[in-house]
Amino acid sequence: MQQLDWIVLSVTLLFIVFYGVYKTKGSKNVEDYILGNKETPWWTVGLSVMATQASAITFLSTPGQAYHDGMGFVQFYFGLPIAMVVISMTFIPIYHKLKVFTAYEYLEQRFDLKTRSFTAILFLIQRGLGTGLTIYAPSIILSSILGWNLTMLNIIIGILVIIYTFAGGTKAVNVTQKQQMFVIMLGMFITFFLILHLLPNDMTFSNAMHIAGANDKMNILDFSFDPENRYTFWSGITGGFFLMLSYFGTDQSQVGRYLSGKSDRESQMGLIMNGFLKVPMQFFILLTGVMVFVFFQFNPVPLNFNPVNKAAIEKSKYADEYHSLEKQLAQLSEEKKEFNLLYIDHLNQNYDNPILRKKLISLSGKEKDLHEEAKVIISKVDEKAETNDKDYVFIYFILHYLPSGLIGLLLAVILSAAMSSSASGLTALASTTAIDIYKRNIKEEKSEKHFVNATKSFTLLWGIIAIGFACVGTLFENLIQLVNIVGSIFYGTVLGVFLVGFYIKFVKANAIFYSAVVSQITIFFIYYYTIHIYPTGQEKLGYLWLNFIGASLTVILSILTQLILRRKQKVIA
C-alpha cells in the first residue's frame, strides 16, 4: 500500500458515504425512508438489486473459486433469470397492489399475524447473521493480507455503512449503490485487461483460453445427477432457482429495492435487467479468476495464498519441511513456464500439441499434490487453521502484481461491495423490525415522524448487532463459506409460505403456519446430518438442494394439513 493507494481508497469510500448523506437527508415519512417515496427509476432498481447481491465475497472468493475449480460455479446462477421472470409476473404485482412496506405484510393479509411474525423472525435471524458475515468476510481476509486490526476493520466498515443508511434509508442505499457498482465494475474491467497485459508478449487471449482448457478450468457445464456435487446444471436450475426465487422474492433486503420503484413496470424492468446481466457478470468475474490462474502458469506461485498460515509455519518445527516443498514448487514452476511457452509456440502455428497438453496436465497434478502436502503441514501446526486458500488468491495477486493506485481502487471495490450489501441488509432489518414487529404490536397511535425515528433507531441497533456478529466471527470455523449456506437453510421454508399464499388459495392460516414450523425444523436436521458434520467438499448433499427441499416440504405439508383439518371439520359437523 503506497500513498497513492491510500488516497484512492479513502477518497472513493468517503465520497460514497458523504454523497449518500447529502443526496438523501431529511426523510419526512415512513414511505420516504423505507421505500424512497417510490421514485426510483428502473435502471437504478436494477443496479441496486445487483449491488445488494454482489457482496465483497463475490469479488474475493469467486476469482479464487475459478482459480482452483474452474468456471463450473457459474451454474449456481442458472436459475436466476427464470426466477426474475416469475417474480416480475407474480410477486411484484401483488406487492404493489397491496401497497406493502415489507414482503411479510402480505402474509398477514393472506394468512394471519403468527405466520407473518414467524417468517419475519426467520428473516431477521438469517439476515442479521448474513449482514455480519458480509462485514466479517472481507475484514478477515484484508486483515490477514495487510496486517490491519480485524476488530477495527469490522468497526470501520460498519460505521461507514451506518452513517449514510441511518441518514437516508432506502433512498441513500439506492443512490450509493449506483456509485458502488460503477467503482466495482471499473476496477474489475481494468484488472482483467491488466492481467492480459501482464501475460507473455506473444500470448493472445485465445492462447490463454487454451491453457485454461488444458488444465480443466473451462468445464462450464456438468449434467451429472450426483447430489454430492455442489454445482451442476440441475442443481443450478432447480436448487438455484428456488434460492433466487426466495432471495429476490421474499428477502426484504431485495424486496425493498424494487418496492421503491416508480411503478410495477419500473420494478419489473429493474429485475429483468438483473436477470440479463447477472449471469454474464458472474461469468466475467470467474473468467478473471481463470486468467489469474493462467498468469501464475508463468509466474511464481506460493504454496498457500494465506499469509497467516505461512507466518505460523515459520515459527514452528515444520519450517524446514515446508521450505523443502517451496523449493520443489519453485523448480516445478520453472518447468511449467517452459512447457507453457512451448505450448504457446505450437498454438501460434495452429497446432494444439496433445503430448504437450498431457504434460501440462501432469505438471498441474504435481503442483496440486505439493499444495495438498502443504495443507497437511499447516494442519500439523494448527488443527483449526483454514487450509482452504481460495479466498486469498485474488487479493494476493492484487497486492503483489498490480501497480500503485490500482491496488487502492481494487480495495475500494472490495470494501464498496461489503458496504453495498451490508447497507441493504441494515435497511431491510430495520424496516422489518419497525413495520412487522414494532408497529404491528403497539396499540396506541403514533405519528409518521415517530415511526421514521423508530426505523432509524432500529438501523443503528442492527448496525451495532452486525458489527458485533462480525467481531465474534473468529469464534467460528469456515465462516466465509457459510454465506450462501446460511441463506439456504432458511430461504426454502419462507419461499414455501409465499408460494402457498400466491398459488394455493384453499390452504388457510393454521395449516401453513404449522407446516412451515415443521419444515424449518426438518431442514435444520437435514443440514446437520448431511452437510454440517462433514468436512468441506465431502458433504452428502449440496446445500443448494436445501432450498428446493424446504420449499417443496412446506407446500406439500400445508396441503396435506389443510385436507386433514377440512376432513376433521366435516366429521365434527
C-alpha positions as CSV (number, residue, x, y, z in Angstrom):
1,M,0.0,0.0,0.0
2,Q,1.6,3.2,-1.3
3,Q,0.4,6.8,-0.5
4,L,-1.5,6.9,-3.8
5,D,-3.4,3.7,-2.9
6,W,-4.4,5.2,0.4
7,I,-5.6,8.4,-1.3
8,V,-7.6,6.4,-3.9
9,L,-9.1,4.1,-1.3
10,S,-10.0,6.9,1.2
11,V,-11.4,9.4,-1.4
12,T,-13.6,6.7,-3.1
13,L,-15.1,5.4,0.2
14,L,-15.6,8.9,1.7
15,F,-17.2,10.2,-1.4
16,I,-19.7,7.4,-1.5
17,V,-20.7,8.0,2.2
18,F,-21.0,11.8,2.1
19,Y,-22.7,11.7,-1.3
20,G,-25.3,9.4,0.1
21,V,-25.9,11.6,3.1
22,Y,-26.0,14.8,1.1
23,K,-28.5,13.5,-1.6
24,T,-31.0,11.9,0.8
25,K,-31.1,13.7,4.1
26,G,-34.4,14.7,5.7
27,S,-37.0,11.9,5.2
28,K,-40.4,13.2,6.0
29,N,-42.4,10.0,6.4
30,V,-42.1,6.2,6.6
31,E,-42.7,5.7,2.8
32,D,-39.9,8.1,2.0
33,Y,-37.5,6.5,4.4
34,I,-38.3,2.8,3.7
35,L,-39.4,3.0,0.1
36,G,-37.6,6.1,-1.1
37,N,-41.0,7.6,-1.8
38,K,-41.4,5.2,-4.7
39,E,-39.4,7.4,-7.0
40,T,-36.6,5.0,-8.1
41,P,-36.2,4.6,-11.9
42,W,-35.9,1.1,-13.4
43,W,-32.2,1.2,-14.1
44,T,-31.4,2.3,-10.6
45,V,-33.6,-0.6,-9.3
46,G,-31.6,-3.0,-11.5
47,L,-28.2,-1.7,-10.3
48,S,-29.3,-1.6,-6.7
49,V,-30.6,-5.2,-6.9
50,M,-27.2,-6.3,-8.4
51,A,-25.2,-4.4,-5.9
52,T,-27.2,-5.9,-3.0
53,Q,-26.3,-9.4,-4.1
54,A,-22.7,-8.6,-5.1
55,S,-21.1,-8.7,-1.6
56,A,-17.3,-8.5,-1.0
57,I,-17.3,-12.3,-1.1
58,T,-18.2,-12.1,-4.8
59,F,-15.0,-10.2,-5.6
60,L,-12.8,-12.0,-3.2
61,S,-13.9,-15.6,-3.3
62,T,-15.3,-16.0,-6.8
63,P,-12.0,-15.5,-8.7
64,G,-10.3,-17.8,-6.2
65,Q,-13.1,-20.4,-6.8
66,A,-12.4,-20.2,-10.6
67,Y,-8.6,-20.4,-10.0
68,H,-9.0,-23.7,-8.2
69,D,-12.1,-25.3,-9.7
70,G,-12.7,-23.5,-13.0
71,M,-15.8,-22.0,-14.4
72,G,-18.4,-24.5,-13.1
73,F,-19.5,-22.2,-10.3
74,V,-21.4,-20.1,-12.9
75,Q,-24.1,-22.9,-12.9
76,F,-25.1,-21.7,-9.4
77,Y,-26.8,-18.7,-11.2
78,F,-28.6,-20.6,-14.0
79,G,-31.9,-20.4,-12.1
80,L,-31.7,-16.7,-11.6
81,P,-33.1,-15.4,-15.0
82,I,-36.1,-17.8,-14.6
83,A,-36.7,-16.6,-11.1
84,M,-36.6,-12.9,-12.2
85,V,-39.4,-13.7,-14.7
86,V,-41.6,-15.5,-12.1
87,I,-41.1,-12.7,-9.6
88,S,-41.9,-10.0,-12.2
89,M,-45.1,-11.7,-13.2
90,T,-46.4,-12.8,-9.8
91,F,-44.7,-11.2,-6.8
92,I,-44.3,-7.6,-7.9
93,P,-47.9,-7.0,-9.0
94,I,-49.2,-8.4,-5.7
95,Y,-46.8,-6.4,-3.5
96,H,-47.6,-3.1,-5.4
97,K,-51.4,-3.7,-5.4
98,L,-51.4,-4.2,-1.6
99,K,-49.0,-1.2,-1.1
100,V,-46.9,-3.1,1.4
101,F,-43.7,-1.8,3.1
102,T,-42.3,-5.3,3.6
103,A,-42.9,-8.6,2.0
104,Y,-44.2,-10.1,5.2
105,E,-47.1,-7.7,5.5
106,Y,-48.7,-9.6,2.7
107,L,-48.7,-12.8,4.7
108,E,-50.9,-11.4,7.4
109,Q,-53.4,-10.3,4.8
110,R,-53.3,-13.7,3.2
111,F,-53.0,-15.8,6.4
112,D,-52.7,-14.3,9.9
113,L,-50.4,-12.5,12.3
114,K,-48.5,-15.5,13.6
115,T,-47.5,-16.5,10.0
116,R,-46.3,-13.0,9.3
117,S,-44.4,-12.9,12.6
118,F,-42.8,-16.3,12.1
119,T,-41.5,-15.6,8.6
120,A,-40.3,-12.1,9.7
121,I,-38.4,-13.6,12.6
122,L,-36.8,-16.2,10.3
123,F,-35.7,-13.4,8.0
124,L,-34.3,-11.3,10.9
125,I,-32.2,-14.3,12.2
126,Q,-30.7,-15.2,8.8
127,R,-30.2,-11.7,7.5
128,G,-28.8,-10.4,10.8
129,L,-26.2,-13.1,10.7
130,G,-25.7,-12.6,7.0
131,T,-25.1,-8.9,7.3
132,G,-22.5,-9.6,10.0
133,L,-20.9,-12.1,7.6
134,T,-20.8,-9.5,4.8
135,I,-18.7,-7.3,7.1
136,Y,-16.6,-10.0,8.6
137,A,-15.7,-11.9,5.4
138,P,-13.7,-9.1,3.7
139,S,-12.3,-8.0,7.1
140,I,-10.7,-11.3,8.0
141,I,-9.1,-11.5,4.5
142,L,-7.9,-7.9,4.4
143,S,-6.6,-8.1,8.0
144,S,-4.6,-11.3,7.2
145,I,-3.1,-9.9,4.0
146,L,-2.5,-6.3,5.1
147,G,-1.9,-6.8,8.8
148,W,-4.8,-4.4,9.7
149,N,-6.5,-4.9,13.0
150,L,-9.5,-7.2,12.4
151,T,-11.9,-5.7,15.0
152,M,-11.0,-2.2,13.9
153,L,-11.7,-3.0,10.3
154,N,-15.1,-4.5,11.2
155,I,-16.0,-1.4,13.1
156,I,-14.8,1.0,10.3
157,I,-16.9,-0.8,7.6
158,G,-19.9,-1.0,9.9
159,I,-19.7,2.7,10.9
160,L,-19.4,3.9,7.3
161,V,-22.5,1.9,6.3
162,I,-24.5,3.1,9.3
163,I,-23.7,6.8,8.6
164,Y,-25.5,7.0,5.3
165,T,-28.0,4.3,5.9
166,F,-29.2,5.9,9.1
167,A,-29.4,9.3,7.4
168,G,-31.2,8.5,4.2
169,G,-32.7,5.0,4.5
170,T,-33.6,3.2,1.2
171,K,-33.0,6.3,-0.9
172,A,-29.5,6.5,0.4
173,V,-28.8,2.9,-0.3
174,N,-30.1,3.2,-3.9
175,V,-28.1,6.4,-4.6
176,T,-24.8,5.0,-3.2
177,Q,-25.2,1.6,-4.8
178,K,-25.1,3.3,-8.2
179,Q,-21.7,4.7,-7.3
180,Q,-20.5,1.4,-5.8
181,M,-21.5,-0.6,-8.9
182,F,-19.5,1.9,-11.1
183,V,-16.4,1.6,-8.9
184,I,-16.8,-2.2,-8.7
185,M,-17.1,-2.8,-12.5
186,L,-14.5,-0.2,-13.4
187,G,-12.0,-1.9,-11.0
188,M,-12.8,-5.4,-12.3
189,F,-12.5,-4.4,-16.0
190,I,-9.2,-2.6,-15.5
191,T,-7.9,-5.6,-13.6
192,F,-9.0,-8.1,-16.3
193,F,-7.2,-6.2,-19.1
194,L,-4.2,-5.6,-17.0
195,I,-3.9,-9.4,-16.4
196,L,-3.9,-9.9,-20.2
197,H,-1.2,-7.2,-20.5
198,L,1.0,-9.0,-17.9
199,L,0.9,-12.3,-19.8
200,P,3.9,-13.1,-22.1
201,N,4.0,-10.7,-25.1
202,D,3.3,-13.3,-27.8
203,M,0.3,-14.7,-26.0
204,T,-3.2,-14.0,-27.2
205,F,-6.4,-14.3,-25.3
206,S,-7.2,-17.4,-27.4
207,N,-3.9,-18.9,-26.2
208,A,-4.8,-18.1,-22.6
209,M,-8.1,-19.9,-23.0
210,H,-6.4,-22.9,-24.5
211,I,-4.0,-23.1,-21.5
212,A,-7.0,-22.8,-19.1
213,G,-8.8,-25.5,-21.1
214,A,-5.8,-27.8,-20.9
215,N,-6.0,-27.5,-17.1
216,D,-9.8,-28.3,-17.0
217,K,-10.7,-24.7,-16.0
218,M,-13.2,-24.2,-18.8
219,N,-15.6,-27.0,-18.0
220,I,-18.7,-24.8,-17.6
221,L,-21.5,-27.4,-17.7
222,D,-21.9,-30.5,-15.5
223,F,-25.0,-32.6,-16.4
224,S,-24.4,-35.2,-13.7
225,F,-27.2,-36.1,-11.2
226,D,-24.9,-36.7,-8.3
227,P,-26.4,-34.9,-5.3
228,E,-23.0,-34.6,-3.6
229,N,-21.8,-32.3,-6.4
230,R,-22.4,-28.7,-5.3
231,Y,-22.6,-27.1,-8.7
232,T,-24.3,-28.9,-11.6
233,F,-26.6,-27.8,-14.3
234,W,-29.5,-29.4,-12.5
235,S,-28.7,-28.0,-9.0
236,G,-28.5,-24.6,-10.6
237,I,-31.8,-24.8,-12.5
238,T,-33.7,-26.3,-9.5
239,G,-32.0,-25.5,-6.2
240,G,-30.5,-22.3,-7.6
241,F,-33.9,-21.3,-9.0
242,F,-35.6,-21.8,-5.6
243,L,-32.8,-20.0,-3.8
244,M,-33.0,-17.0,-6.2
245,L,-36.8,-17.0,-6.1
246,S,-36.7,-16.9,-2.3
247,Y,-33.9,-14.4,-2.1
248,F,-35.2,-11.9,-4.6
249,G,-38.9,-12.6,-4.0
250,T,-39.1,-12.8,-0.2
251,D,-35.9,-11.4,1.3
252,Q,-36.7,-7.8,2.4
253,S,-33.1,-6.7,1.5
254,Q,-34.1,-7.3,-2.2
255,V,-37.8,-6.8,-2.0
256,G,-37.1,-3.3,-0.6
257,R,-35.0,-2.5,-3.6
258,Y,-37.8,-3.0,-6.1
259,L,-40.7,-1.8,-3.9
260,S,-39.0,1.6,-4.2
261,G,-39.6,1.5,-8.0
262,K,-41.9,4.2,-9.6
263,S,-44.4,1.6,-10.8
264,D,-44.9,-2.1,-11.4
265,R,-43.3,-1.7,-14.8
266,E,-40.2,0.1,-13.4
267,S,-39.7,-2.6,-10.8
268,Q,-40.2,-5.4,-13.3
269,M,-37.8,-3.8,-15.8
270,G,-35.2,-3.5,-13.0
271,L,-35.4,-7.2,-12.1
272,I,-35.4,-8.2,-15.8
273,M,-32.2,-6.1,-16.2
274,N,-30.7,-8.0,-13.3
275,G,-31.7,-11.3,-14.9
276,F,-30.0,-10.3,-18.2
277,L,-26.8,-9.0,-16.6
278,K,-26.1,-11.1,-13.5
279,V,-25.0,-14.4,-15.2
280,P,-22.7,-12.6,-17.6
281,M,-21.3,-10.5,-14.7
282,Q,-20.5,-13.7,-12.7
283,F,-19.1,-15.3,-15.8
284,F,-16.8,-12.4,-16.3
285,I,-15.6,-12.5,-12.6
286,L,-15.0,-16.2,-12.8
287,L,-13.1,-15.7,-16.1
288,T,-10.9,-13.1,-14.3
289,G,-10.1,-15.8,-11.8
290,V,-9.2,-18.2,-14.7
291,M,-6.9,-15.5,-16.2
292,V,-5.2,-15.2,-12.8
293,F,-4.6,-19.0,-13.0
294,V,-3.1,-18.6,-16.5
295,F,-0.9,-15.7,-15.2
296,F,0.5,-18.0,-12.5
297,Q,1.5,-20.5,-15.1
298,F,4.3,-18.1,-16.0
299,N,5.0,-16.6,-12.5
300,P,6.0,-18.0,-9.1
301,V,3.0,-19.3,-7.0
302,P,3.0,-19.6,-3.2
303,L,2.3,-23.0,-1.6
304,N,-0.6,-21.4,0.3
305,F,-2.0,-17.9,-0.5
306,N,-3.0,-17.2,3.1
307,P,-0.1,-15.4,4.8
308,V,-1.3,-16.3,8.3
309,N,-0.5,-19.9,7.6
310,K,2.9,-19.1,6.2
311,A,3.7,-17.0,9.3
312,A,2.6,-19.8,11.6
313,I,4.8,-22.3,9.9
314,E,7.9,-20.1,10.0
315,K,7.6,-20.2,13.8
316,S,7.1,-23.9,14.0
317,K,9.4,-27.0,13.9
318,Y,7.9,-27.8,10.4
319,A,9.5,-24.8,8.8
320,D,12.3,-26.8,7.1
321,E,9.9,-29.3,5.7
322,Y,7.7,-26.5,4.3
323,H,10.8,-24.8,2.8
324,S,11.7,-28.1,1.0
325,L,8.2,-28.1,-0.6
326,E,8.7,-24.5,-1.6
327,K,11.9,-25.4,-3.4
328,Q,10.2,-28.2,-5.2
329,L,7.3,-25.9,-6.2
330,A,9.8,-23.2,-7.5
331,Q,11.5,-25.9,-9.7
332,L,8.1,-27.1,-10.9
333,S,7.0,-23.5,-11.7
334,E,10.1,-23.0,-13.9
335,E,9.4,-26.3,-15.7
336,K,5.7,-25.4,-16.1
337,K,6.6,-22.0,-17.5
338,E,8.9,-23.6,-20.1
339,F,6.3,-26.1,-21.3
340,N,3.6,-23.4,-21.4
341,L,5.7,-21.2,-23.6
342,L,6.4,-24.1,-25.8
343,Y,2.7,-24.9,-26.0
344,I,2.0,-21.3,-27.0
345,D,4.5,-21.6,-29.8
346,H,2.6,-24.6,-31.2
347,L,-0.7,-22.8,-30.8
348,N,0.6,-19.8,-32.7
349,Q,1.4,-22.3,-35.5
350,N,-2.3,-23.5,-35.3
351,Y,-1.2,-26.9,-33.7
352,D,-2.7,-28.0,-30.4
353,N,0.0,-30.5,-29.4
354,P,-1.7,-33.3,-27.5
355,I,1.7,-34.5,-26.0
356,L,2.4,-31.0,-24.6
357,R,-1.2,-30.8,-23.3
358,K,-0.8,-34.1,-21.4
359,K,2.5,-32.8,-20.0
360,L,0.8,-29.6,-18.7
361,I,-1.9,-31.7,-17.1
362,S,0.7,-33.8,-15.4
363,L,2.6,-30.7,-14.1
364,S,-0.6,-29.3,-12.7
365,G,-1.3,-32.5,-11.0
366,K,2.1,-32.4,-9.3
367,E,1.5,-28.8,-8.3
368,K,-1.8,-29.8,-6.7
369,D,0.0,-32.6,-4.8
370,L,2.5,-30.1,-3.4
371,H,-0.3,-27.8,-2.3
372,E,-2.0,-30.7,-0.6
373,E,1.2,-31.7,1.2
374,A,1.5,-28.1,2.4
375,K,-2.1,-28.2,3.8
376,V,-1.1,-31.3,5.8
377,I,1.9,-29.4,7.3
378,I,-0.3,-26.4,8.1
379,S,-2.8,-28.7,9.9
380,K,0.0,-30.2,11.9
381,V,1.0,-26.7,13.1
382,D,-2.6,-25.7,13.9
383,E,-5.5,-28.2,13.7
384,K,-8.0,-25.4,13.4
385,A,-6.2,-23.5,10.7
386,E,-8.1,-22.8,7.5
387,T,-6.1,-24.5,4.8
388,N,-8.5,-23.6,2.0
389,D,-6.9,-20.5,0.5
390,K,-9.4,-19.8,-2.3
391,D,-10.5,-16.6,-0.7
392,Y,-6.9,-15.3,-0.7
393,V,-5.9,-15.9,-4.3
394,F,-7.3,-12.7,-5.9
395,I,-6.2,-10.3,-3.1
396,Y,-2.7,-11.9,-3.2
397,F,-2.5,-11.2,-6.9
398,I,-3.8,-7.6,-6.4
399,L,-1.2,-6.7,-3.8
400,H,1.8,-8.4,-5.5
401,Y,1.3,-7.6,-9.1
402,L,-0.9,-4.6,-9.7
403,P,0.6,-1.1,-9.9
404,S,0.2,1.6,-7.2
405,G,-3.2,3.4,-7.4
406,L,-4.9,0.4,-8.8
407,I,-4.4,-1.5,-5.6
408,G,-6.3,1.2,-3.8
409,L,-9.0,1.0,-6.4
410,L,-9.4,-2.7,-6.0
411,L,-9.5,-2.5,-2.2
412,A,-12.2,0.2,-2.7
413,V,-14.0,-2.3,-4.9
414,I,-13.9,-4.9,-2.2
415,L,-15.0,-2.5,0.6
416,S,-17.7,-0.9,-1.6
417,A,-19.2,-4.3,-2.2
418,A,-19.1,-5.0,1.5
419,M,-20.8,-1.7,2.2
420,S,-23.5,-2.1,-0.5
421,S,-24.7,-5.5,0.6
422,S,-24.4,-4.5,4.3
423,A,-26.4,-1.3,3.7
424,S,-29.2,-3.2,2.0
425,G,-29.2,-5.7,4.9
426,L,-29.5,-3.0,7.5
427,T,-32.4,-1.2,5.8
428,A,-34.2,-4.5,5.4
429,L,-33.6,-5.5,9.1
430,A,-34.7,-2.1,10.3
431,S,-37.8,-1.8,8.2
432,T,-38.9,-5.4,9.0
433,T,-38.4,-4.8,12.7
434,A,-40.2,-1.4,12.6
435,I,-43.1,-2.5,10.5
436,D,-43.6,-6.2,11.1
437,I,-42.7,-6.3,14.8
438,Y,-42.8,-2.9,16.4
439,K,-45.6,-1.1,14.6
440,R,-47.8,-4.2,14.3
441,N,-47.7,-4.8,18.1
442,I,-48.1,-1.4,19.6
443,K,-51.6,-0.4,20.4
444,E,-51.6,3.4,20.6
445,E,-51.5,5.7,17.6
446,K,-48.1,7.2,16.7
447,S,-47.1,9.9,14.2
448,E,-45.2,9.3,10.9
449,K,-42.2,11.1,12.4
450,H,-42.2,8.6,15.4
451,F,-42.0,5.6,13.0
452,V,-39.3,7.3,10.9
453,N,-37.3,7.8,14.1
454,A,-38.0,4.2,15.2
455,T,-36.8,2.8,11.9
456,K,-33.6,4.9,12.2
457,S,-33.1,3.6,15.7
458,F,-33.5,0.0,14.5
459,T,-31.0,0.8,11.7
460,L,-28.5,1.9,14.4
461,L,-29.3,-1.1,16.6
462,W,-28.9,-3.7,13.8
463,G,-25.8,-2.0,12.6
464,I,-24.3,-2.5,16.1
465,I,-25.5,-6.1,16.2
466,A,-24.0,-6.8,12.7
467,I,-20.7,-5.3,13.8
468,G,-20.9,-7.5,16.9
469,F,-21.5,-10.6,14.8
470,A,-18.5,-9.6,12.7
471,C,-16.3,-9.1,15.7
472,V,-17.1,-12.5,17.2
473,G,-16.6,-14.2,13.8
474,T,-13.3,-15.7,14.9
475,L,-15.3,-18.0,17.3
476,F,-16.5,-20.0,14.3
477,E,-14.7,-22.0,11.7
478,N,-15.1,-21.7,7.9
479,L,-17.4,-18.7,8.4
480,I,-16.7,-17.3,4.9
481,Q,-18.1,-20.5,3.3
482,L,-21.3,-20.2,5.2
483,V,-22.6,-17.1,3.4
484,N,-24.8,-18.9,0.9
485,I,-25.4,-21.9,3.2
486,V,-27.0,-19.7,5.9
487,G,-29.5,-18.4,3.3
488,S,-30.2,-21.8,2.0
489,I,-31.1,-23.1,5.5
490,F,-33.9,-20.5,5.9
491,Y,-35.0,-19.5,2.4
492,G,-36.8,-22.7,1.4
493,T,-39.3,-22.6,4.2
494,V,-40.0,-18.9,3.7
495,L,-40.4,-19.3,0.0
496,G,-42.8,-22.2,0.5
497,V,-45.0,-20.0,2.6
498,F,-45.2,-17.3,-0.1
499,L,-45.8,-19.9,-2.9
500,V,-48.8,-21.3,-1.0
501,G,-50.0,-17.8,-0.4
502,F,-49.8,-16.8,-4.1
503,Y,-50.9,-20.0,-5.8
504,I,-52.8,-22.4,-3.4
505,K,-55.8,-20.5,-2.2
506,F,-57.6,-23.2,-0.2
507,V,-54.7,-23.5,2.3
508,K,-55.5,-21.4,5.4
509,A,-53.5,-19.9,8.2
510,N,-53.1,-22.8,10.7
511,A,-52.1,-25.3,8.0
512,I,-49.4,-23.1,6.6
513,F,-48.0,-22.0,10.0
514,Y,-47.6,-25.4,11.5
515,S,-46.3,-26.8,8.2
516,A,-43.7,-24.0,8.0
517,V,-42.5,-24.7,11.6
518,V,-42.2,-28.5,10.9
519,S,-40.4,-27.8,7.6
520,Q,-37.9,-25.5,9.1
521,I,-37.1,-27.9,11.9
522,T,-36.7,-30.7,9.3
523,I,-34.3,-28.5,7.3
524,F,-32.2,-28.0,10.4
525,F,-31.9,-31.8,10.8
526,I,-31.1,-32.4,7.1
527,Y,-28.4,-29.7,7.1
528,Y,-26.8,-31.1,10.3
529,Y,-26.7,-34.7,9.2
530,T,-25.9,-34.3,5.5
531,I,-23.7,-31.1,5.5
532,H,-22.6,-29.8,8.9
533,I,-20.9,-32.9,10.3
534,Y,-18.9,-33.5,7.1
535,P,-15.7,-31.6,6.1
536,T,-15.9,-29.1,3.3
537,G,-16.1,-30.9,-0.1
538,Q,-17.3,-34.2,1.4
539,E,-20.9,-33.3,2.2
540,K,-23.6,-35.8,1.3
541,L,-25.9,-33.2,-0.1
542,G,-25.2,-30.0,-2.0
543,Y,-26.5,-27.1,0.1
544,L,-28.5,-25.7,-2.9
545,W,-30.9,-28.6,-2.6
546,L,-32.0,-27.3,0.9
547,N,-33.9,-24.5,-0.9
548,F,-35.8,-26.9,-3.1
549,I,-36.5,-29.4,-0.2
550,G,-37.6,-26.6,2.2
551,A,-40.0,-25.0,-0.3
552,S,-41.4,-28.3,-1.5
553,L,-41.8,-29.7,2.0
554,T,-43.7,-26.6,3.2
555,V,-46.0,-26.7,0.2
556,I,-46.8,-30.4,0.4
557,L,-47.2,-30.4,4.2
558,S,-49.5,-27.4,4.1
559,I,-51.8,-29.1,1.5
560,L,-51.9,-32.3,3.5
561,T,-52.5,-30.5,6.8
562,Q,-55.3,-28.4,5.3
563,L,-57.0,-31.5,3.8
564,I,-56.8,-33.2,7.3
565,L,-58.2,-30.2,9.0
566,R,-61.0,-29.9,6.5
567,R,-61.9,-33.6,7.0
568,K,-61.9,-33.2,10.8
569,Q,-64.3,-30.2,10.4
570,K,-66.6,-32.3,8.2
571,V,-66.6,-35.1,10.8
572,I,-67.4,-32.7,13.6
573,A,-70.2,-31.1,11.5
